[in-house]
């Protein structure tokens, strides 16, 4: 069958990830706590968040805001920091609702010959606010909060397929994460394109593009 629609990740793909904000937060925790280096804080925080994240689905599902706040509290406790967890969390959440957009993203939405559906691991209210902030007009939005499951688990992709009435071979999914986007989409038989904006080494068997509008030449 021919491709009838595009599924696309959002943070890291359409808009920038929160890496700069995370760096500021880890620096604050390092300076107000007992960590020797911000990278030590970053490693602990990421592992703690990932553990909860990977175990959050179905009846145990919790939103990213809840998971991020809890993992941040754990991190402050681990390094004996007296920084305000709410204040630090709000720095992150402010980025989520007003993230900087990549230069090619608006062209991608405006010139796409196919409908574009956003498929994202973020909480529904946050992504809807970010989409409105940048005046984007996707054909639909599907979130982990809707599916009660996070990529790379298959439930979010299955929800998007079921809701759009599309078959896996009628869709291409585009995202910046090999694990969440490429491998996650493959779990349900969707072909994926890895958005490799920064010239990283391309794993064997992975199809990639360096910019969003390159996708148009591949459909």
C-alpha positions as CSV (number, residue, x, y, z in Angstrom):
1,X,0.0,0.0,0.0
2,X,1.1,3.6,-0.5
3,X,1.9,5.9,2.4
4,X,-1.2,7.9,3.4
5,X,0.0,9.7,6.5
6,X,3.0,10.7,8.6
7,X,3.3,10.1,12.3
8,X,5.9,12.4,14.0
9,X,7.5,12.7,17.4
10,X,7.5,16.2,18.9
11,X,10.2,17.0,21.4
12,X,13.6,16.6,19.8
13,X,11.9,16.3,16.4
14,X,9.6,19.3,15.9
15,X,10.9,21.4,18.8
16,X,14.0,21.3,20.9
17,X,14.4,18.9,23.8
18,X,14.9,20.3,27.3
19,X,18.6,19.6,27.5
20,X,19.6,23.2,28.2
21,X,17.1,23.4,31.1
22,X,18.2,20.1,32.5
23,X,21.8,21.4,32.4
24,X,20.8,24.4,34.4
25,X,19.0,22.3,37.0
26,X,21.8,19.8,37.4
27,X,24.2,22.7,37.9
28,X,22.0,24.1,40.6
29,X,21.8,20.8,42.4
30,X,25.5,20.3,42.1
31,X,26.2,23.8,43.6
32,X,23.7,23.4,46.4
33,X,24.4,19.7,47.2
34,X,27.3,17.3,47.6
35,X,27.8,16.2,44.0
36,X,31.4,16.4,42.7
37,X,30.2,17.2,39.2
38,X,26.9,18.0,37.4
39,X,27.3,14.8,35.3
40,X,27.0,12.8,38.4
41,X,23.7,14.5,39.1
42,X,22.5,14.1,35.5
43,X,23.3,10.3,35.5
44,X,21.5,9.6,38.8
45,X,18.5,11.7,37.8
46,X,18.2,10.1,34.3
47,X,18.4,6.5,35.7
48,X,15.9,7.2,38.4
49,X,13.5,8.7,35.9
50,X,14.0,6.0,33.4
51,X,13.3,3.3,35.9
52,X,9.9,4.8,36.8
53,X,9.2,5.7,33.2
54,X,9.7,2.2,31.9
55,X,7.4,0.7,34.6
56,X,4.6,3.3,34.0
57,X,1.9,1.8,31.8
58,X,-1.7,0.6,32.1
59,X,-2.9,0.7,35.7
60,X,0.5,1.9,36.9
61,X,0.7,4.8,34.4
62,X,1.7,8.2,35.7
63,X,2.2,11.4,33.7
64,X,5.6,12.8,32.8
65,X,5.1,15.7,35.2
66,X,4.5,13.4,38.1
67,X,7.5,11.2,37.2
68,X,9.8,14.1,36.6
69,X,8.8,15.8,39.9
70,X,9.3,12.6,41.9
71,X,12.7,11.8,40.2
72,X,13.8,15.3,40.9
73,X,12.9,15.0,44.6
74,X,14.9,11.7,44.7
75,X,17.8,13.5,43.1
76,X,17.8,16.4,45.5
77,X,17.7,13.9,48.4
78,X,20.5,11.8,47.0
79,X,22.9,14.8,46.8
80,X,21.7,16.6,49.9
81,X,20.6,19.6,48.0
82,X,18.3,22.2,49.6
83,X,17.1,23.6,46.2
84,X,13.4,23.9,45.8
85,X,12.0,21.0,43.8
86,X,8.9,22.9,42.8
87,X,10.9,25.8,41.5
88,X,13.2,23.5,39.5
89,X,10.3,21.5,38.1
90,X,8.6,24.7,36.9
91,X,11.8,25.5,35.0
92,X,11.4,22.3,33.1
93,X,7.6,22.6,32.6
94,X,8.0,26.2,31.3
95,X,10.2,24.7,28.5
96,X,7.7,22.0,27.7
97,X,4.9,24.4,27.0
98,X,7.0,27.0,25.1
99,X,9.9,25.1,23.6
100,X,12.1,26.6,20.8
101,X,11.1,25.2,17.4
102,X,13.5,23.8,14.8
103,X,13.8,26.0,11.7
104,X,12.4,23.5,9.2
105,X,9.3,22.4,11.3
106,X,6.8,25.0,10.1
107,X,7.7,24.2,6.5
108,X,7.3,20.6,7.2
109,X,3.7,21.2,8.5
110,X,2.8,23.7,5.8
111,X,4.2,21.8,2.8
112,X,3.5,18.2,3.7
113,X,1.5,16.4,0.9
114,X,0.2,14.0,3.6
115,X,-1.6,14.6,6.9
116,X,0.7,14.8,9.9
117,X,-0.2,13.2,13.2
118,X,1.8,14.0,16.3
119,X,2.7,10.9,18.4
120,X,4.4,12.0,21.6
121,X,5.4,10.8,25.1
122,X,4.6,14.1,26.7
123,X,1.5,14.9,28.7
124,X,-1.6,16.0,26.7
125,X,-2.1,19.6,28.1
126,X,1.6,20.4,27.7
127,X,1.9,19.3,24.1
128,X,-1.4,21.0,23.1
129,X,-0.1,24.2,24.6
130,X,3.2,23.9,22.8
131,X,1.5,23.2,19.5
132,X,-0.8,26.2,20.0
133,X,2.2,28.4,21.0
134,X,3.8,27.7,17.6
135,X,0.6,27.8,15.7
136,X,1.0,24.3,14.2
137,X,-2.0,22.5,12.7
138,X,-1.5,18.7,12.9
139,X,-4.3,16.4,11.7
140,X,-4.3,14.8,15.2
141,X,-2.4,14.4,18.4
142,X,-1.8,11.2,20.3
143,X,0.0,11.2,23.6
144,X,1.3,8.7,26.2
145,X,-1.4,10.1,28.5
146,X,-4.1,9.0,26.0
147,X,-2.6,5.5,25.7
148,X,-1.5,5.1,29.3
149,X,1.8,4.0,27.9
150,X,5.1,5.4,26.7
151,X,7.1,4.7,23.6
152,X,8.9,2.4,22.9
153,X,6.0,0.3,24.1
154,X,3.6,-0.4,21.3
155,X,0.3,0.9,22.9
156,X,0.7,4.5,21.8
157,X,1.4,3.5,18.2
158,X,-1.5,1.1,18.3
159,X,-3.8,3.9,19.6
160,X,-2.7,6.2,16.7
161,X,-3.3,3.5,14.1
162,X,-6.7,2.6,15.6
163,X,-7.8,6.2,15.9
164,X,-6.8,7.2,12.3
165,X,-8.0,3.9,10.7
166,X,-4.6,3.5,9.1
167,X,-2.7,0.3,8.6
168,X,1.0,0.1,9.6
169,X,2.2,0.0,6.0
170,X,0.2,3.2,5.3
171,X,2.3,5.2,7.7
172,X,5.8,6.4,8.2
173,X,6.9,7.5,11.6
174,X,9.6,10.2,12.1
175,X,11.5,10.8,15.3
176,X,14.9,11.6,16.8
177,X,15.1,8.6,19.1
178,X,16.4,5.2,17.9
179,X,14.9,3.4,20.9
180,X,11.6,5.2,21.3
181,X,10.8,6.1,17.7
182,X,12.6,3.7,15.3
183,X,12.4,0.5,17.5
184,X,9.0,1.5,18.9
185,X,7.4,2.0,15.5
186,X,8.9,-1.3,14.3
187,X,7.2,-3.2,17.1
188,X,3.8,-2.6,15.3
189,X,5.2,-2.9,11.8
190,X,5.4,0.9,11.0
191,X,8.4,2.0,8.9
192,X,10.4,4.7,10.7
193,X,12.8,7.4,9.7
194,X,15.4,8.5,12.2
195,X,15.8,12.2,12.3
196,X,19.5,12.6,12.6
197,X,20.0,16.4,12.8
198,X,23.4,16.3,14.4
199,X,25.3,13.9,12.1
200,X,25.6,11.0,14.4
201,X,26.7,7.6,13.2
202,X,23.8,5.8,11.6
203,X,23.1,2.3,12.9
204,X,23.0,-0.5,10.3
205,X,19.5,-1.0,8.9
206,X,18.2,2.4,10.0
207,X,16.9,4.8,7.4
208,X,17.6,8.4,8.3
209,X,17.1,12.0,7.3
210,X,19.0,15.1,8.5
211,X,16.0,17.4,8.2
212,X,12.2,17.1,8.2
213,X,11.5,18.3,4.7
214,X,13.8,15.6,3.4
215,X,11.0,13.2,4.2
216,X,9.0,14.5,1.3
217,X,11.5,13.0,-1.2
218,X,11.1,9.6,0.4
219,X,7.3,9.2,0.2
